Structures are given as C-alpha cells and as structure tokens.
Amino acid sequence: MSIGKIIKELRKENNMTQEDLAEKLGITRGAIGLYERGERKVNYETVNRLADIFGVSSDYLLGRIDKKNPVRTISEAISDNPELYNFWKELSKREDLQLLFKQTRDLEPKEIKRIIRVIKAIEDEEIDDL
C-alpha cells in the first residue's frame, strides 16, 4: 500500500479531516490531498511527524511492515512483568536495537518475553563483569 493510502486510512481511523491533519502538521489541506493521492512525496520530517500524530512507526507509514507499532506490541506482551517492562522501556530507546523490534513484530507474547529475558540476562552479565 502506498504512503498516501496509509495516511488517508489512518486519518479516517482517527476521525480527522484533511484540514485537521493539515493543522497538526502546519501545512495546507491541499498538501494533505496531494499526499493522499500520491501526487506529492512526503519528506522525512513529515513522515516522522505523521508517525507521532498517529502513534505508528515510520516503517508502517512507508508500507515496510504490517504492524502499526511493533514497540507497542512488545510492550503489551511484557506489561504483566514490571521488571521486564522497565528494562524494555530502557531498551526501546537504543537505536542499536531497532532491528530487534522489527524482528519480534510477528512473535507471540510468550516468545517476546523469552527474548527480552535473554537480553536482560546478557545486560546483567555485562554489568557484573564491570
């Protein structure tokens, strides 16, 4: 699916008009229409702002993944374990682990927990070695 179609779909899911979205982005309603019809390319900054507005990943907006927010999926999978959840919040800020987030997007919650536990064990071992 094209980014324009994804923007339109997300805008409608969020009960927003083109005018509403344009106002949030600080651009014209016409620009939103051009994006949605694929007649204007969306720049990097706008992709990031759209991701923030809609609470999705930029990869989702670009049509690279099917899940709207893999980080949210992981967070939900481990939310019942405060220790893992707090550890995950710290991990999710690290750019070097972005590939991990993409790789876990299709896993079951049980498998996600297992992976986060393994990463935590490695991190704990590295701290002990200092």
N, C-alpha and C positions, 0 to 999 in steps of 0.2 A: 504494500500500500504506500502511496506517496505521502510525503510530509504534509502536503496541503489537505489531503483527505483525513489524515490523522488529526490535524489541527481542527478541522471542521467537526469531526466526530467528538473530540474532547470538549470543544466549545459547547456543542449541543448537550453532551452529557452533563456539563456543568451549568446548564440553563443560562448561557451567556449569548448575547447578541454579538455581531461583529463590532458594533460600537462599544460594547462593554469591554471586549478584549483589546480593542484598539486603545481605549482609555488607559487600561492597565499597562500596556506596552509603551504608551506615549507616542503612538503613530496614528495614521488616519484609518478610518474604516475601509477606505478603498484599498489600502495596502493589505489589510486582512483578506479582503476578497481576492486580490491578486495572488496571495499566498495559497489560499484555499483552492483556487483554480489552476495552480501550478504555473502561473504566468509571471511570477517573480520569485527569485531564490531567497530563502531565509538565511540570513547571516548567522555566524556563530553566536554572537551575543544574544540575538533574538531567540535562537534555539534554547540557550540556557535559561533565558527569562521565561519562555513558554514552559519549559520543564518545571521551573519553580512554581509558576502560576497553577499548573495542572497537577502538580505533585507526581510527576512521572520522570523517568530517566530520559536523558537526551538520546540514548540509544533507541528507546521506544519511539520517540518522536521521529527519528531518522529511519524507522522501519527495520532496524537491525535486530531487534528482539521482540518477542510477543508479549512478555510480561511488562506491565506498566512501570513497576518499580521493584526490581529484584532485591534491593536493600530492605524494603518493607516486607517482602516475603520472608527473608531471613529473620528479620526482627520478630515477625509474628510467630515463626517456628520455634524460637527460643524464649519467647516472652514469659513462659512459666518458670524459667530458671534465672533468678536475679543475678547470680554470679556470671553466668554465660552472657546474659543480656547486657550487663555493664561492660564486660570485656568486649562484646560485639560493638557497642557504641564507640569504643575507642578504636577498634579495628576499622570500622567503616569510614573513618576519617583519613586513613592511609591510602595514598594514591597507588603505592606499590602493590596493593591487594585488590585493585579494581577488577583484574581478571578473575579472581576468586568469586567475586559477586556474580559475574556473568556465568561462570561455570556451574554455580549452585542453583541457578534460577529454575531448573526443571526437576530438582530433587524433592523428595518427600521430607517433611519436617524432621522425622527421625534421623534421616541421613544428614541433614543440615546440622543438627545438634552434634552428631558424631564428628563432623568436620571441624566445627568450632571448638569442640573439646580437644581435638588433636592439636589445633593451632595454639590453644591456650597452654597445653602441656609443653609444647615446644618453646613458647614465650617464657613460661615459668622456669623451664630448664636453663634458658639463656640467662635469665636474671640470677638464678642460683650460681651460675658459673662465674659471675662477676665478682 
